[in-house]
């Protein structure tokens, strides 16, 4: 890819120049408060390689790609630690779980399903931000994948594109809210256990992070206050991504406490 420096910003070969919002085709116009540094209908190869260039999607791609690698590392660590805990448990078998004091098998697969769901969500979101600018058709496919990934994350934990922005935010928020029911049940039934309070603390923190993510996502703050200032760094979608990764990580911490609790007491 031929590059040249102009005005301190990297410019790409003529067919791959970064353009302003007003020159975008209608299907790529999403956020009128981000004014510059758009990629529009680049060839597929250049679109792929733009993962290493500076444009207004660079941090959207990398925030979730780094999140994906964090969860990959968590899955590897959890696999080793849980397997070790499993082999030191008092009774076997432990192929699919560890035995609690009651002799019941504590299944590990929901925990790993959640981790896999989070990784699928983060990777598909990252790919969506990288490739959607290539064509209307690819944008349609990638957005579908992104929504599926988000739904997978919500369903496997229990919660977070341009038209219907508010409706989408509300749907994701309500799906997250459905997680309140099992939490209430836990607090009523096991409110006297320290682990119940710790996990509820993590769940409350996760709820706050997801709620904040929904507000930032739907309000487009801070770029609406100063259009053009946050094109590269600091716009709402980047903040939304960071909040989603933080919330997913909080859920992971809570899930680890649940596993330890269930290992010690059985089902
Ligand atoms: Zn995104």
Boltz pocket constraint, residues with backbone or C-beta under 6 A from the ligand:
constraints:
  - pocket:
      binder: B
      contacts: [[A, 60], [A, 125], [A, 129], [A, 237], [A, 241]]
      max_distance: 6.0
